[in-house]
Amino acid sequence: MINFSIISIFFVLNFVETNYLDLIKVIEQNIDESVNPCDNFYRHSCFYDPSDNNTETLRDYFLNIFNEDALNFDYPSNVSFLKNIKINDSQLTFLDFLQDFTQKDAISSISQDYYKSCVNQQHNKSQYILSSLFESFNNSKSEMEPLYNFYNLKFDLNCTRASKNLKLQLENVWMERMNKNGISQNFIDSVLTSLRAYHFYRKNQKVLNQTNELFDEIKEELVRQIEKTGWLNTSDSFDAFLNITHQVKFCDPAEEVIGDVDPSFVKANDIVENCTRNYKIESLKMLCYLKINLVNSPIPQNIFNALNFHPLITITVPMLHIMSLNIPMAFKYGIVGFTLGHEIGHSVVKSLIDPAFIPYFPENIKNCIQNQFNSTCHHFNEGVCETVDERFDENGSDIFGGQVAYKLFKRKYGNTTNDLVEGSKMTNEQLFFYGLNIILCERGNSVSHEGNPHHANVARTNGGFIQIPDFEEVFNCKKDDAMILSKTKQCFIFGENAGDEQ
């Protein structure tokens, strides 16, 4: 990871205090009472009106709260804090970089330089400006078939009109090229959002510590299950699984954010610096920002997400923000506990890390998981719902994440799991499940997407939830309810019920 230095930072986030009862009320309002939770929990807890494209899901609601609390400012009015951030121990700060990149100033400066060269009859300079623009915006296209033919302007002897037309052409093509293969506003937004995320993490160290504690508790729960797993005790895998579990750790997201921003910023800056040496006219150096087409934008920090870079696991800011809200831990065990468990699952469910780390994984457990998702797709298909081998990693992690988070929830809540949540008609157990489904709730039909290793969200919810043993009891399901009919058999990955090696 590239080194970075942070000087004293004076930027302070202005948080919006979210009322506890308001949050409970919103959760209850997003429940579709016309749908039996045992018939289709996904649609019961993820209200969607197909006639209204502006339907706000519960996921949208919590992201909006996050945006109000943590991303409560826009570029360029409130980015003064960036002047205190130096990436890669550089003397150039990110604010300097952003201030250099100003589309409006670039277009005006180039147009003015062309006007002056035209009026002063500096034909070589005028030609140089037009040829530089032609090459920048047409790349390898020939002059015979140019996409943007700036050369035509040289025939206009009216310098005022020619410079105005040049400005209009630049305004038309500049943003298009930026978005296509340049630095683009997306790159700027990604870096800015990540830097805001850095401040959120640093200003909420208590919440970060609580999340780290939750992560460690999930690890401890997994260790307890591994120690009771029959198929591990009768194979050579026990030590391997135990070692892998001890290896995974929660990565300080602030460090991950800066580590993610740093190389993107440095690479972008290097491209600009090397490019500017090619231009003799100062205003044309702004064209160099259009050449930043090799920079990977940082991981978006304005969505619910988590990542496994074994042995490091981290989450994005909105997920951490959930931990800061004034809402019962049952809800947090559902959404954050499941997410952390899911990511740990990628390290222990024969998956993303080197297979050499895990010498064995039972075929019968894999088949149990895949059969469940096949059955769920059959019962709740909303378009495209395919259970393929490439999705086993995610399917297994979904079931493992839900089961381990629920076990931890029950251990922590003891005999109060069935108590009503204050100010609500929901029990603590039910709130756990409603919380768990938030990040999966989406607008429109829930379908599988080509290239996406995750299953359709309706399958992830209904298939994963029915594999949490107490689900049927928590919602008083009957044997002829659709989700009960979709259940194949109970799949236990770890624990005393997982069985011996087969």
C-alpha positions as CSV (number, residue, x, y, z in Angstrom):
1,M,0.0,0.0,0.0
2,I,1.3,3.4,-0.9
3,N,2.3,5.6,2.0
4,F,0.1,8.7,2.7
5,S,0.2,11.5,5.2
6,I,-2.7,13.4,6.8
7,I,-2.1,16.8,8.2
8,S,-4.4,18.3,10.8
9,I,-8.0,18.0,9.5
10,F,-10.6,20.6,10.5
11,F,-13.5,19.3,8.5
12,V,-16.4,18.2,10.8
13,L,-19.4,16.2,9.7
14,N,-22.8,17.5,10.7
15,F,-24.9,14.5,11.6
16,V,-28.7,14.4,11.5
17,E,-30.0,12.7,14.7
18,T,-32.4,10.0,13.4
19,N,-35.3,9.4,15.7
20,Y,-35.7,5.8,16.9
21,L,-39.5,5.6,16.5
22,D,-39.2,7.1,13.1
23,L,-36.9,4.3,12.0
24,I,-39.2,1.6,13.4
25,K,-42.2,3.3,11.7
26,V,-40.5,3.4,8.3
27,I,-39.6,-0.3,8.6
28,E,-43.2,-1.2,9.4
29,Q,-44.5,1.0,6.6
30,N,-42.4,-0.9,4.0
31,I,-43.9,-4.2,5.0
32,D,-46.5,-5.4,2.5
33,E,-49.2,-6.9,4.7
34,S,-51.0,-8.3,1.7
35,V,-48.1,-10.7,1.2
36,N,-47.8,-13.6,3.7
37,P,-44.1,-13.6,4.9
38,C,-44.1,-17.4,4.6
39,D,-45.3,-17.2,1.0
40,N,-42.7,-14.8,-0.2
41,F,-40.7,-13.0,2.4
42,Y,-38.8,-11.0,-0.2
43,R,-41.9,-9.3,-1.5
44,H,-43.5,-9.1,2.0
45,S,-40.6,-7.0,3.3
46,C,-39.6,-5.3,0.0
47,F,-42.6,-3.4,-1.1
48,Y,-42.6,-2.5,-4.8
49,D,-45.3,-0.8,-6.9
50,P,-44.6,-1.6,-10.6
51,S,-46.8,1.3,-11.6
52,D,-44.6,3.8,-9.8
53,N,-41.0,4.0,-11.0
54,N,-40.2,6.3,-8.1
55,T,-41.1,3.8,-5.4
56,E,-38.5,4.2,-2.6
57,T,-37.3,0.9,-1.1
58,L,-36.2,0.5,2.4
59,R,-32.6,0.3,1.1
60,D,-33.1,3.7,-0.6
61,Y,-34.4,5.1,2.6
62,F,-31.4,4.1,4.6
63,L,-29.0,5.3,1.9
64,N,-30.8,8.7,1.9
65,I,-30.3,8.9,5.7
66,F,-26.6,8.2,5.2
67,N,-26.4,10.8,2.4
68,E,-27.9,13.4,4.7
69,D,-25.7,12.4,7.6
70,A,-22.3,11.7,6.0
71,L,-22.3,13.1,2.5
72,N,-23.9,16.4,3.3
73,F,-21.9,18.6,0.9
74,D,-21.1,18.8,-2.8
75,Y,-18.1,19.6,-4.9
76,P,-16.7,22.3,-5.1
77,S,-18.4,24.4,-2.3
78,N,-17.3,22.3,0.7
79,V,-14.1,20.6,-0.2
80,S,-11.7,22.8,1.6
81,F,-10.8,19.9,3.9
82,L,-9.1,18.4,0.9
83,K,-6.3,21.0,1.1
84,N,-5.1,19.1,4.2
85,I,-4.8,15.8,2.5
86,K,-1.6,15.0,0.8
87,I,-1.5,11.7,-1.1
88,N,1.7,9.7,-1.4
89,D,3.6,12.3,0.6
90,S,3.3,14.6,-2.4
91,Q,3.3,18.4,-2.2
92,L,0.4,18.5,-4.5
93,T,-2.9,18.0,-2.6
94,F,-6.1,16.5,-4.0
95,L,-7.7,19.9,-3.9
96,D,-5.0,21.3,-6.1
97,F,-5.7,18.5,-8.5
98,L,-9.4,19.2,-8.6
99,Q,-8.9,22.9,-8.9
100,D,-6.7,22.3,-12.0
101,F,-9.5,20.2,-13.5
102,T,-12.1,22.8,-14.4
103,Q,-13.9,22.2,-17.7
104,K,-15.3,25.7,-18.0
105,D,-11.9,27.5,-17.5
106,A,-10.3,25.1,-19.9
107,I,-12.7,25.8,-22.7
108,S,-12.6,29.5,-22.2
109,S,-8.8,29.6,-22.1
110,I,-8.4,27.6,-25.3
111,S,-11.0,29.8,-27.1
112,Q,-9.4,33.0,-25.9
113,D,-5.9,31.8,-27.0
114,Y,-7.3,30.9,-30.4
115,Y,-9.0,34.4,-30.7
116,K,-5.7,36.2,-29.8
117,S,-3.7,34.1,-32.3
118,C,-6.3,34.8,-35.0
119,V,-6.5,38.6,-34.4
120,N,-2.7,38.8,-34.2
121,Q,-2.4,36.7,-37.4
122,Q,-0.3,34.1,-35.6
123,H,-1.2,31.4,-38.1
124,N,1.2,28.8,-36.8
125,K,-0.2,29.2,-33.3
126,S,-3.8,29.0,-34.6
127,Q,-2.9,25.9,-36.6
128,Y,-1.2,24.3,-33.6
129,I,-4.3,24.9,-31.4
130,L,-6.6,23.4,-34.0
131,S,-4.4,20.4,-34.8
132,S,-3.9,19.7,-31.1
133,L,-7.7,19.7,-30.6
134,F,-8.2,17.5,-33.6
135,E,-5.8,14.9,-32.4
136,S,-7.2,14.9,-28.8
137,F,-10.8,14.5,-29.8
138,N,-10.4,12.2,-32.8
139,N,-7.6,9.9,-31.6
140,S,-6.8,7.5,-34.5
141,K,-9.5,8.8,-36.9
142,S,-8.2,10.1,-40.2
143,E,-8.6,13.7,-41.3
144,M,-10.7,12.4,-44.2
145,E,-13.4,11.2,-41.8
146,P,-13.0,13.1,-38.6
147,L,-15.5,12.8,-35.8
148,Y,-14.8,16.4,-34.7
149,N,-13.4,18.6,-37.5
150,F,-11.8,21.6,-35.8
151,Y,-9.8,22.3,-39.0
152,N,-12.8,23.9,-40.7
153,L,-12.5,26.9,-38.4
154,K,-9.2,28.0,-40.0
155,F,-11.2,29.1,-43.0
156,D,-13.3,31.6,-41.0
157,L,-11.5,35.0,-41.1
158,N,-14.0,36.5,-38.6
159,C,-11.9,35.8,-35.4
160,T,-14.8,36.6,-33.0
161,R,-17.2,34.2,-34.8
162,A,-14.5,31.5,-35.2
163,S,-13.5,31.6,-31.5
164,K,-17.2,31.4,-30.5
165,N,-17.8,28.5,-32.7
166,L,-14.7,26.8,-31.3
167,K,-16.0,27.3,-27.8
168,L,-19.4,25.8,-28.8
169,Q,-17.7,22.8,-30.4
170,L,-15.6,22.2,-27.3
171,E,-18.6,22.5,-25.0
172,N,-20.3,19.8,-27.1
173,V,-17.5,17.3,-27.2
174,W,-15.6,17.9,-23.9
175,M,-18.0,16.3,-21.5
176,E,-18.8,13.5,-23.9
177,R,-15.1,12.6,-24.1
178,M,-14.6,12.9,-20.4
179,N,-17.4,10.5,-19.7
180,K,-16.2,8.1,-22.4
181,N,-12.5,7.7,-21.7
182,G,-11.3,10.6,-19.7
183,I,-11.1,11.4,-16.0
184,S,-14.9,11.8,-16.0
185,Q,-17.1,13.2,-13.2
186,N,-17.5,9.6,-12.0
187,F,-13.8,9.4,-11.1
188,I,-14.0,12.7,-9.3
189,D,-17.1,11.7,-7.4
190,S,-15.7,8.3,-6.5
191,V,-12.5,9.8,-5.0
192,L,-14.5,12.6,-3.2
193,T,-16.9,10.1,-1.8
194,S,-14.1,7.9,-0.6
195,L,-12.4,10.8,1.1
196,R,-15.6,11.8,2.8
197,A,-15.8,8.2,3.9
198,Y,-12.4,8.5,5.4
199,H,-13.7,11.3,7.6
200,F,-16.8,9.4,8.6
201,Y,-14.7,6.5,9.8
202,R,-12.2,8.7,11.6
203,K,-15.0,10.8,13.3
204,N,-16.8,7.7,14.4
205,Q,-14.1,5.6,16.1
206,K,-16.6,4.3,18.7
207,V,-18.9,2.9,16.0
208,L,-15.9,1.4,14.2
209,N,-14.9,-0.3,17.4
210,Q,-18.4,-1.7,17.9
211,T,-18.4,-3.1,14.3
212,N,-15.0,-4.7,15.0
213,E,-16.4,-6.3,18.1
214,L,-19.3,-7.7,16.1
215,F,-16.9,-9.1,13.6
216,D,-14.9,-10.8,16.3
217,E,-18.1,-12.2,17.9
218,I,-19.0,-13.8,14.5
219,K,-15.6,-15.3,14.3
220,E,-16.0,-16.7,17.8
221,E,-19.3,-18.2,16.8
222,L,-17.8,-19.8,13.8
223,V,-15.0,-21.3,15.9
224,R,-17.6,-22.8,18.2
225,Q,-19.4,-24.3,15.2
226,I,-16.2,-25.7,13.6
227,E,-15.3,-27.4,16.9
228,K,-18.6,-29.2,16.8
229,T,-18.6,-30.1,13.1
230,G,-18.5,-33.8,12.5
231,W,-17.2,-33.8,8.9
232,L,-14.3,-31.7,10.0
233,N,-13.4,-33.9,12.9
234,T,-13.2,-36.9,10.6
235,S,-11.1,-35.3,7.9
236,D,-7.8,-33.5,7.6
237,S,-9.5,-30.2,7.3
238,F,-10.1,-29.2,11.0
239,D,-6.8,-27.4,11.4
240,A,-7.1,-25.7,8.0
241,F,-10.6,-24.3,8.7
242,L,-9.6,-23.2,12.2
243,N,-6.5,-21.5,10.9
244,I,-8.4,-19.7,8.2
245,T,-11.0,-18.5,10.7
246,H,-8.2,-17.1,13.0
247,Q,-6.6,-15.4,10.0
248,V,-9.5,-13.3,8.9
249,K,-9.7,-9.9,10.5
250,F,-11.7,-6.7,10.1
251,C,-9.7,-4.2,8.2
252,D,-9.7,-0.5,9.3
253,P,-12.0,0.9,6.6
254,A,-10.3,4.3,6.8
255,E,-7.0,2.8,5.9
256,E,-8.6,0.8,3.1
257,V,-10.3,3.9,1.7
258,I,-7.1,5.9,1.5
259,G,-5.2,2.9,0.2
260,D,-7.9,2.7,-2.5
261,V,-7.9,6.4,-3.4
262,D,-4.1,6.8,-3.2
263,P,-3.1,4.8,-6.3
264,S,-5.9,6.2,-8.4
265,F,-4.9,9.8,-7.5
266,V,-1.2,9.2,-8.0
267,K,-1.7,7.5,-11.4
268,A,-4.0,10.3,-12.6
269,N,-1.5,12.9,-11.5
270,D,1.4,11.1,-13.2
271,I,-0.6,10.9,-16.5
272,V,-1.3,14.6,-16.4
273,E,2.2,15.6,-15.5
274,N,3.7,13.5,-18.3
275,C,1.2,14.7,-20.8
276,T,1.6,18.4,-20.2
277,R,5.2,18.3,-21.4
278,N,3.8,17.7,-24.9
279,Y,2.0,21.1,-25.2
280,K,3.6,24.4,-25.8
281,I,0.5,26.4,-25.0
282,E,-0.6,26.5,-21.4
283,S,-4.4,26.3,-22.0
284,L,-4.0,23.1,-24.1
285,K,-2.4,21.3,-21.1
286,M,-6.0,20.9,-19.9
287,L,-6.5,18.4,-22.6
288,C,-4.3,16.1,-20.6
289,Y,-7.2,15.4,-18.2
290,L,-9.0,13.8,-21.0
291,K,-6.2,11.2,-21.3
292,I,-6.8,9.7,-17.9
293,N,-8.5,6.5,-19.2
294,L,-6.4,4.0,-17.4
295,V,-7.3,5.0,-13.8
296,N,-9.6,2.6,-11.9
297,S,-12.0,4.6,-9.8
298,P,-12.0,3.7,-6.1
299,I,-14.6,1.3,-4.7
300,P,-17.9,3.3,-4.4
301,Q,-18.5,4.3,-0.7
302,N,-22.1,5.4,-1.2
303,I,-23.6,1.9,-1.5
304,F,-24.2,-1.1,0.8
305,N,-21.3,-3.4,0.2
306,A,-18.5,-5.4,1.8
307,L,-15.4,-7.0,0.5
308,N,-13.2,-10.0,1.2
309,F,-9.5,-9.5,0.5
310,H,-8.5,-12.6,2.5
311,P,-7.5,-12.3,5.2
312,L,-8.8,-8.7,5.3
313,I,-12.5,-8.0,5.3
314,T,-14.0,-4.5,5.2
315,I,-17.4,-2.8,4.7
316,T,-18.4,0.5,3.0
317,V,-19.5,3.6,4.9
318,P,-23.3,3.1,4.7
319,M,-23.0,-0.3,6.3
320,L,-21.0,1.3,9.2
321,H,-23.5,4.1,9.3
322,I,-26.2,1.5,10.2
323,M,-24.2,0.7,13.3
324,S,-24.4,4.4,14.4
325,L,-28.2,4.6,14.2
326,N,-30.4,4.7,17.2
327,I,-32.1,1.3,16.4
328,P,-32.1,-2.1,18.3
329,M,-29.1,-4.4,17.8
330,A,-31.5,-7.1,16.5
331,F,-31.8,-5.0,13.3
332,K,-28.0,-4.5,13.2
333,Y,-27.3,-8.2,13.7
334,G,-29.6,-8.8,10.7
335,I,-28.0,-6.4,8.2
336,V,-24.4,-5.9,9.4
337,G,-24.1,-9.3,11.1
338,F,-25.3,-11.1,8.0
339,T,-23.0,-9.0,5.7
340,L,-19.9,-9.7,7.8
341,G,-20.8,-13.4,8.1
342,H,-21.3,-13.6,4.4
343,E,-17.8,-12.2,3.7
344,I,-16.2,-14.5,6.3
345,G,-18.1,-17.2,4.4
346,H,-16.0,-16.5,1.3
347,S,-13.0,-17.7,3.2
348,V,-14.4,-20.9,4.7
349,V,-17.0,-22.1,2.1
350,K,-14.6,-23.5,-0.5
351,S,-14.4,-20.3,-2.3
352,L,-12.5,-17.2,-3.2
353,I,-9.1,-18.0,-1.6
354,D,-6.6,-20.5,-2.8
355,P,-8.2,-24.0,-2.7
356,A,-5.0,-25.2,-1.2
357,F,-6.1,-23.5,2.1
358,I,-9.2,-25.7,2.2
359,P,-8.3,-29.3,1.4
360,Y,-11.8,-30.6,1.5
361,F,-15.4,-29.4,1.3
362,P,-18.3,-32.0,1.4
363,E,-20.0,-32.5,-1.9
364,N,-23.3,-33.3,-0.2
365,I,-23.4,-29.9,1.5
366,K,-22.7,-28.2,-1.8
367,N,-25.5,-30.1,-3.4
368,C,-27.8,-29.2,-0.5
369,I,-27.2,-25.5,-1.0
370,Q,-27.5,-25.6,-4.8
371,N,-30.7,-27.7,-4.6
372,Q,-32.3,-25.1,-2.3
373,F,-31.5,-22.3,-4.6
374,N,-32.8,-24.3,-7.6
375,S,-36.0,-24.9,-5.8
376,T,-36.4,-21.3,-4.7
377,C,-35.8,-20.1,-8.3
378,H,-38.5,-22.5,-9.4
379,H,-41.1,-21.2,-6.9
380,F,-40.2,-17.4,-7.0
381,N,-38.8,-16.7,-10.5
382,E,-39.4,-13.1,-11.5
383,G,-37.6,-13.3,-14.8
384,V,-34.0,-14.7,-14.9
385,C,-33.1,-17.0,-12.0
386,E,-30.3,-19.5,-12.7
387,T,-28.4,-21.6,-10.2
388,V,-25.1,-22.4,-11.7
389,D,-21.8,-23.7,-10.2
390,E,-20.2,-20.2,-10.5
391,R,-22.7,-18.9,-8.0
392,F,-22.0,-21.6,-5.3
393,D,-19.5,-19.3,-3.5
394,E,-22.2,-16.6,-3.1
395,N,-25.0,-19.1,-2.4
396,G,-23.0,-20.9,0.3
397,S,-21.9,-17.6,1.9
398,D,-25.5,-16.3,1.9
399,I,-26.7,-19.4,3.9
400,F,-23.7,-19.4,6.1
401,G,-23.9,-15.6,6.8
402,G,-27.6,-15.8,7.7
403,Q,-27.2,-18.8,10.0
404,V,-24.1,-17.5,11.9
405,A,-25.6,-14.1,12.4
406,Y,-28.9,-15.6,13.7
407,K,-27.0,-17.8,16.1
408,L,-25.1,-14.9,17.4
409,F,-28.3,-12.8,17.7
410,K,-30.0,-15.6,19.7
411,R,-26.9,-16.0,22.0
412,K,-26.9,-12.2,22.7
413,Y,-30.7,-11.8,23.2
414,G,-31.2,-15.0,25.2
415,N,-34.8,-15.4,26.4
416,T,-35.8,-11.9,25.0
417,T,-35.7,-12.9,21.3
418,N,-39.5,-13.1,21.2
419,D,-40.2,-9.9,23.1
420,L,-41.8,-7.0,21.3
421,V,-39.6,-4.2,20.0
422,E,-40.3,-1.0,21.9
423,G,-42.9,1.1,20.0
424,S,-43.6,-1.7,17.5
425,K,-45.7,-4.8,16.9
426,M,-42.6,-6.7,15.7
427,T,-40.6,-9.1,17.9
428,N,-36.9,-8.9,18.1
429,E,-36.6,-12.0,16.0
430,Q,-38.8,-10.6,13.3
431,L,-36.8,-7.3,13.3
432,F,-33.6,-9.4,12.7
433,F,-35.1,-10.8,9.5
434,Y,-36.4,-7.4,8.3
435,G,-33.0,-5.9,8.8
436,L,-31.3,-8.8,7.0
437,N,-33.3,-8.1,3.8
438,I,-32.7,-4.4,3.5
439,I,-29.6,-4.6,1.3
440,L,-31.3,-7.1,-1.0
441,C,-34.4,-5.0,-1.6
442,E,-34.4,-3.5,-5.1
443,R,-36.8,-1.7,-7.4
444,G,-38.3,-3.7,-10.3
445,N,-38.3,-7.5,-10.9
446,S,-35.5,-9.4,-9.0
447,V,-33.4,-11.2,-11.6
448,S,-30.0,-12.8,-12.0
449,H,-27.5,-10.7,-14.1
450,E,-24.9,-12.1,-16.4
451,G,-21.5,-11.7,-15.0
452,N,-22.8,-11.1,-11.5
453,P,-21.8,-14.0,-9.2
454,H,-24.8,-13.2,-6.9
455,H,-28.1,-14.9,-7.4
456,A,-31.3,-13.0,-8.0
457,N,-32.1,-11.2,-4.7
458,V,-35.5,-12.9,-4.4
459,A,-33.6,-16.2,-4.4
460,R,-31.0,-14.9,-1.9
461,T,-33.7,-13.8,0.5
462,N,-36.3,-16.6,0.2
463,G,-33.7,-19.4,-0.3
464,G,-31.3,-18.1,2.4
465,F,-34.0,-17.3,5.0
466,I,-35.8,-20.6,4.8
467,Q,-32.4,-22.2,5.7
468,I,-32.3,-20.3,9.0
469,P,-33.9,-23.0,11.2
470,D,-36.2,-20.8,13.3
471,F,-37.7,-18.8,10.4
472,E,-40.8,-21.0,10.2
473,E,-41.5,-20.6,13.9
474,V,-40.8,-16.9,14.0
475,F,-43.4,-16.1,11.4
476,N,-45.8,-19.0,12.3
477,C,-45.6,-20.6,8.9
478,K,-47.8,-23.4,7.8
479,K,-46.8,-26.5,5.9
480,D,-48.6,-25.4,2.7
481,D,-47.0,-21.9,2.6
482,A,-45.0,-21.3,-0.5
483,M,-41.6,-20.9,1.2
484,I,-42.1,-24.1,3.2
485,L,-43.0,-26.0,0.0
486,S,-39.8,-24.6,-1.6
487,K,-37.6,-25.9,1.1
488,T,-35.6,-28.9,0.0
489,K,-33.9,-30.1,3.2
490,Q,-32.1,-28.3,6.0
491,C,-28.5,-27.4,5.0
492,F,-26.0,-27.2,7.9
493,I,-22.5,-26.2,6.8
494,F,-20.9,-26.2,10.2
495,G,-22.0,-27.2,13.7
496,E,-23.2,-30.3,15.5
497,N,-26.0,-30.8,12.9
498,A,-23.7,-30.6,9.9
499,G,-23.1,-34.4,10.1
500,D,-20.1,-36.5,9.4
501,E,-18.0,-36.7,6.2
502,Q,-19.9,-38.5,3.5
